[in-house]
């Protein structure tokens, strides 16, 4: 049984953007919910970060970022209690058969860029869930958010070696270009 995507505590604290809650199935048939993050997701985010390999962390953060730094309370507090008007953080929420609770399998983020009518996005999927369609689900929902926010463009930057992310972005219409930094690739889509 999937958890209530909008518990009463989240409703009381924030105007929770319930319009971005959706159900989907992974390629292996597992049912998941893609939903905006909530303040009470901090413990699940700690566990999620523990599922990431050094390679996945390197691709997302452009270098090594220790687990201790990634799960620091102050950092996760900012992510879990985000301002839905300026940024949207979505998570893939899945039932955990071992604990009876839930777990996070992926996180996607869209930040509005200051002084521009654009946003920047990033997607991070746990290693054991990569290749199951979760990146596509998060990306499509983040683009929906960007359109609803009337952004004209969305950009992303990734490591040149991150071929899976480049392929995903191309599939949904992003144009890729090389940056002056030989290790990075820039992606852009006009909405």
N, C-alpha and C positions, 0 to 999 in steps of 0.2 A: 504494500500500500504506500503510495507516494504521500509525503507530508503536505499539509495545507500550505500552498505557495504564498499565502498572505496571512500569517497568524495575527491575532488581535494585537499583540505587542507592537508589531511593525506598523499596523494601521494607526495606532495611537501616537507613535513617534514621528512618522513622516507621511506625507501624501505618497503612499506606495504606488508606483506606476504599474498597476495590475494589467494594463493593456499589453504589456510586454511579456506576460507569462504564457508559455506555450508548451504543449506536449509534443514529443517526437520519439521516434524509435532509432536506436543505434543500428548499424548494419547487422549486428549479431542478434537483434530482436529485443534487446533490453529497452524498456520504456523509461524515459527520462523527462524531466521538466527543465526548460530553459526559462530562467526568471531573473529579475533584478536582485542583486545582493541585498541582504538585510543586516542590520547591526548584530543580530544574534548568530550570524554565520562565522564569527571569528574562530571558534573551535574547529569548525569544519575546514576553514581555510588553512589552519595550522596542519591538519592531517593531509589536506590536498598538497601542500608544499612538500611534505615528506614523501610524496609519491613521484617527485620529479627527479630525473637523472641529471647529472652534471651537464650533459650535452643539451638537454631541453632547457635548462636554466641558462646556459651560455647563449643559446639561440634567442631566448626571450630578452635577456638583460644585457646582451653584448659583452658578456664576460662572466666570471664566476661571482656569484653572490651567495654567501653562506646561508644555510638554512636558518641559523640563528638570526641573521639580519632580515631574512624574508618573512619570518614569523614574529618579529618584534611587535609587541602590543601596540605601540604608537603607530607603526606603519599599517598594521591590519585595521586599526580603528579608523584611520582615514579612508581606507578602501571600503570597509564594510558599512560605514556611516556616510557614504558619499552624498554629495549634493546632486540629486537627480536632474536638476536643471542645467548644470554645467558639465556633468559627466555621467555616463551610464556604465555601470559594471554589471554584467550578466554572468550568472553561473549556470552550469549544468548540474542539476540536483538529481541524485539517483538513490533508490533504496539500497541499504547495505544489509544483505542477507545474514551476515555474520553478527552484526551488533543489533539489528532490529531498528536502527536509526537510519540516517541518510548520510551520504557522502557527496562531495563535490568532485566532479570529473574534469571540469574545464571552467575557464574564466575568460571572458572577453570584456574589453574596455574601450569606450569611446569618450575622448576628451575634446571639448570644444576648444579651438585655438583662439587665443586673444587677438583682437583686432582683425580677424579674418572671418569669413563666412564658411569656415571649414572645420573639420574635426580630424583627430588622429586616432587610429585604432590599433589594438594589439590583441592577440588571442594566445592562450596558453592551455594546452591539453595534457592531462596526466599521461605518463608514458604508456601504461597498460591500456589506455583508451584511445590512443592515436590510431588513425586509419578507420575509425568507426562512424565518421560523418559528423562528429561533434563540432569540429572547426567550422564546417559549412553552416551548421545550424546557428552557431554563435554569430558568425559573420553576417548571415542573412538578417538575423534579428537586429544586429548593430546598424546595418544599413537602413533598416526600417526606422530605427530610432533617429538616425541622421536625417532621413527624409521628413519625418514628423517634426523635427526641430528646424526644418527649412534650411539645412546646410547645403551649400552649393557643391562642396567637394569633400571627399574623405581621403586621407593619406595614411600610409604606413611605411615604416622602415624596418628592414630585416637584414640579417646577416646574409652575405652572398651565398654561403653554403646551405642556407635553409631552403632547400629546393621544394620541400613539401608545402611550405607556406607560400612560396612564389607560385606554385601550380594552383593552389587553392584560390589565391587572389586573381590569377588570370582567368580561372573558370567562371568567376562571378563578374568579370568585366574590368578589373583593374588593369591599367597600363604600367609596365615596369620600366625603370630606367636606372642606369648606373649613376652613382654619385661620385664626387671627387675622391671620396674615401673608397679605396679599392675593395674593402671588406663589406661594404653596405650596398643594398639595393633599395630604391625608392619606388613606392607603388602609389597610384592615384586613380581615383574614379570620380567623374563628374556626375552629379545627381540631377 
